[in-house]
Amino acid sequence: MTTSVIRYSPAIKLIETQPPRWDALFQVDRVPPWKVFTESVMNTCDRCPLNSAAGPENCRLCPLVEFVEITLNAVNINTKNRKQYRENS
């Protein structure tokens, strides 16, 4: 059985060029050091009916974004962005 290396795939090229999916953590541009909180926020955003149109404009009035912002401000969290979190988790 021989295996071949795929040199070019339109699907892989599309995935590589797409920006990360937007969520409440992107909106506030902070990620707390609490894994359960962070994953819960991301999972909630994944289930949002507006997820396919997520972005700065559509998410700015979201109650979850407001909750995350208030929570992180209350405990003075100003940590790495979500992209770094995803790369390290």
Number of C-alpha atoms within 10 A of each C-alpha: 2 3 5 5 5 7 5 8 8 8 8 10 10 10 10 10 8 8 8 12 14 19 24 28 21 19 20 18 15 21 23 21 13 8 12 10 13 19 11 11 18 18 12 14 21 16 9 12 9 12 16 10 12 19 16 14 10 11 21 15 10 12 11 17 20 16 13 21 18 12 13 17 11 9 9 10 14 14 13 13 15 23 15 10 16 9 7 7 6
